[in-house]
């Protein structure tokens, strides 16, 4: 089966050209990479389009009329639902990987080996609400075999009460326990076997030091993918965050560019 990687950009803060290069280098099976341009203003939409054009990246515009609110979590949920329930169905995609634009491979990978015979393989989110343990798909990194999905509308990535993006997938998880694989991910500070990533260890330790000094969230590793973790801390006017981000990105570009 052909692999389709869906990555979603709302801004140009993270270097999309490096992201794309890493996929081309490390995905060891037939795949297509599609960048979904979900920018909410015309200038940012153009910026993303220019990056995609200059790097020969297949870029699709997310129809902005699907968004009902400006809340980032709900807006991302709406985009994911459109990508899975409409775009993937219309284009007859087989295995799709939904990934943030700050997640990319750092070693040889076959996505088909991660999902195997499951309907879904995904990083997991967990909450305990009123004594109930709730597990749902954390769509930073979610792989779906669309050929095994009976009803795409069952995969609803909407927010639920007390739960963020993907919260409504708790019902899908509950109804398909045997065919949903949760992917372990390890924070950079607690990777159990750093020897696998020895070529990156110097970078990881330096990045972790910056994050700790500036109260930022450090990245994690899952199945050979690295999540840089840009996240909401990129926003706002906190000077400590801003200084940390500047240092992190300088280190990142020196290492990966």
C-alpha positions in Angstrom: 0.0 0.0 0.0 1.1 3.5 -0.7 1.8 5.8 2.2 0.4 9.3 2.3 2.0 11.7 4.8 -0.3 14.6 5.7 1.4 17.4 7.5 -0.4 20.6 8.5 1.1 24.1 8.6 -0.6 27.2 10.0 2.6 29.3 10.0 6.2 29.3 8.7 7.9 29.3 12.2 9.3 25.8 11.8 11.6 25.1 8.8 9.4 23.1 6.5 12.2 22.5 4.0 14.2 20.6 6.6 11.2 18.6 7.6 10.6 17.6 3.9 14.2 16.7 3.4 14.2 14.3 6.4 11.2 12.4 5.0 12.8 12.0 1.6 16.0 10.7 3.3 14.5 8.3 5.9 11.2 6.9 4.7 12.1 3.6 3.1 8.9 2.8 1.1 6.8 4.3 -1.5 5.2 7.5 -0.1 3.8 10.9 -1.0 4.2 14.0 1.2 1.3 16.5 1.2 1.6 19.8 3.1 -1.8 21.2 4.0 -1.7 25.0 4.1 -4.0 25.9 7.0 -2.9 29.5 7.5 -5.6 31.9 8.6 -4.3 35.1 6.9 -3.4 35.8 3.3 0.3 36.7 4.0 1.0 33.5 5.9 -0.8 31.5 3.3 1.4 33.0 0.6 4.6 32.4 2.8 3.8 28.7 3.1 3.0 28.4 -0.6 6.3 30.0 -1.5 8.2 27.5 0.7 6.3 24.6 -0.8 6.9 25.8 -4.4 10.6 26.4 -3.8 11.0 22.9 -2.4 8.7 21.1 -4.8 6.4 20.1 -2.1 2.8 19.1 -2.9 0.7 21.7 -1.1 -3.0 21.7 -0.6 -5.1 24.5 0.7 -7.4 23.7 3.6 -10.8 25.4 2.9 -11.1 28.0 5.6 -14.9 27.8 5.7 -14.6 24.6 7.7 -13.4 26.6 10.7 -16.0 27.9 13.1 -13.7 29.3 15.8 -10.2 30.7 16.1 -9.3 28.4 19.0 -6.1 26.4 17.8 -7.2 23.1 19.3 -10.7 23.2 17.8 -9.4 24.5 14.5 -6.8 21.7 14.2 -9.6 19.2 15.0 -11.7 20.6 12.2 -8.8 20.3 9.8 -8.1 16.7 10.8 -11.7 15.7 10.3 -11.7 17.3 6.9 -8.5 15.6 5.9 -9.7 12.2 7.0 -13.4 12.3 6.3 -13.3 14.2 3.0 -9.9 14.7 1.4 -8.6 11.1 2.0 -11.8 9.5 0.9 -12.1 11.7 -2.2 -8.5 10.9 -3.2 -8.7 7.2 -2.3 -5.7 7.4 0.1 -4.8 4.1 1.7 -2.5 4.5 4.7 -2.3 8.1 5.9 0.0 9.5 8.5 -1.2 12.7 10.2 1.8 14.6 11.6 2.6 18.0 13.0 5.0 20.0 11.0 7.6 19.8 13.8 7.7 16.0 13.6 10.1 14.2 11.2 12.1 11.0 10.9 15.7 10.8 12.2 16.4 7.2 11.1 15.3 4.7 8.4 11.6 4.0 8.8 8.8 2.1 7.2 5.5 3.4 8.3 3.8 0.2 7.3 5.9 -1.5 10.0 4.5 0.8 12.6 0.8 0.4 11.9 1.1 -3.3 10.9 -2.4 -4.9 10.8 -4.0 -2.3 13.0 -6.7 0.2 11.9 -4.8 3.0 13.7 -1.4 3.5 15.4 -1.1 6.7 17.3 0.5 8.6 20.1 -1.8 8.5 23.1 -3.4 11.1 25.3 -4.7 10.2 28.8 -7.0 11.9 31.2 -8.8 10.9 34.4 -12.1 12.7 34.8 -14.4 12.0 37.7 -12.7 8.7 38.3 -12.9 7.6 34.7 -9.7 6.7 32.8 -9.9 8.1 29.3 -7.5 7.2 26.5 -7.7 8.9 23.1 -5.7 9.5 20.0 -3.2 12.3 20.4 -2.9 13.4 16.7 0.6 14.8 16.8 1.5 11.4 15.1 -1.4 9.2 14.0 -1.3 6.6 11.3 -4.6 5.3 9.8 -5.3 2.4 7.4 -8.2 3.9 5.6 -9.0 0.6 3.9 -9.9 -0.9 7.3 -12.1 2.1 8.4 -15.7 1.1 8.0 -17.1 4.6 8.6 -14.7 7.6 8.5 -17.1 9.7 10.5 -16.3 7.4 13.5 -12.9 8.9 13.5 -13.9 12.3 14.9 -10.9 14.3 16.1 -13.1 16.9 17.7 -12.5 18.2 21.2 -14.7 16.8 24.1 -15.5 18.2 27.5 -12.2 18.3 29.5 -10.3 16.8 26.4 -8.4 18.7 23.7 -7.9 17.8 20.0 -8.7 14.2 19.4 -10.8 13.9 22.6 -13.8 12.4 20.7 -11.7 9.5 19.4 -12.1 8.0 22.9 -15.2 6.3 21.6 -13.4 4.9 18.5 -10.6 3.6 20.8 -13.1 2.0 23.1 -15.0 0.3 20.2 -11.8 -0.9 18.4 -9.5 -1.8 21.3 -7.9 -4.8 19.5 -7.1 -2.8 16.4 -5.7 0.4 17.9 -2.0 0.5 18.7 -0.8 3.2 21.0 2.8 4.3 20.1 5.2 4.8 23.0 7.0 8.1 23.0 9.9 9.1 25.2 10.8 12.5 26.4 14.3 13.5 25.4 15.3 13.6 29.1 14.3 10.0 29.7 15.1 8.1 26.4 15.8 4.5 27.7 18.4 3.7 25.1 20.2 6.8 23.8 22.7 4.5 22.0 20.2 4.2 19.1 20.5 8.0 18.7 24.1 8.4 19.5 24.6 10.7 16.4 22.0 13.0 17.9 22.9 12.8 21.6 25.0 16.0 21.6 22.2 17.9 20.0 19.5 16.5 22.4 21.5 17.3 25.5 22.2 20.8 24.3 18.5 21.4 23.4 17.3 19.9 26.7 19.7 22.3 28.6 18.2 25.3 26.8 14.6 24.1 27.5 15.3 23.7 31.2 16.9 27.1 31.5 14.0 28.8 29.8 11.1 26.7 31.1 10.3 25.3 27.6 9.0 21.9 26.7 11.7 19.7 25.2 11.0 17.2 22.4 10.3 13.4 22.3 11.1 10.4 20.2 8.6 7.9 18.9 9.4 5.0 16.5 12.3 6.9 15.0 10.4 10.2 14.7 11.5 13.3 16.5 9.0 15.8 17.8 10.8 19.1 18.2 7.8 20.5 20.2 7.2 24.0 19.0 3.7 24.2 20.5 1.8 27.1 22.1 5.0 28.3 23.9 6.0 29.9 20.6 3.2 32.4 21.1 2.8 35.3 23.5 5.2 37.8 24.7 7.1 35.9 27.5 10.7 37.1 27.1 12.1 34.0 28.7 10.3 31.8 26.2 11.4 34.1 23.3 15.1 33.9 24.3 14.8 30.1 24.6 13.2 29.7 21.2 15.8 31.8 19.6 18.6 29.7 21.1 16.8 26.4 20.3 16.2 27.3 16.7 19.8 28.5 16.2 21.0 25.1 17.6 18.5 23.2 15.4 19.6 25.0 12.2 23.3 24.5 13.0 22.7 20.8 13.4 20.1 19.9 10.8 20.5 22.4 8.0 
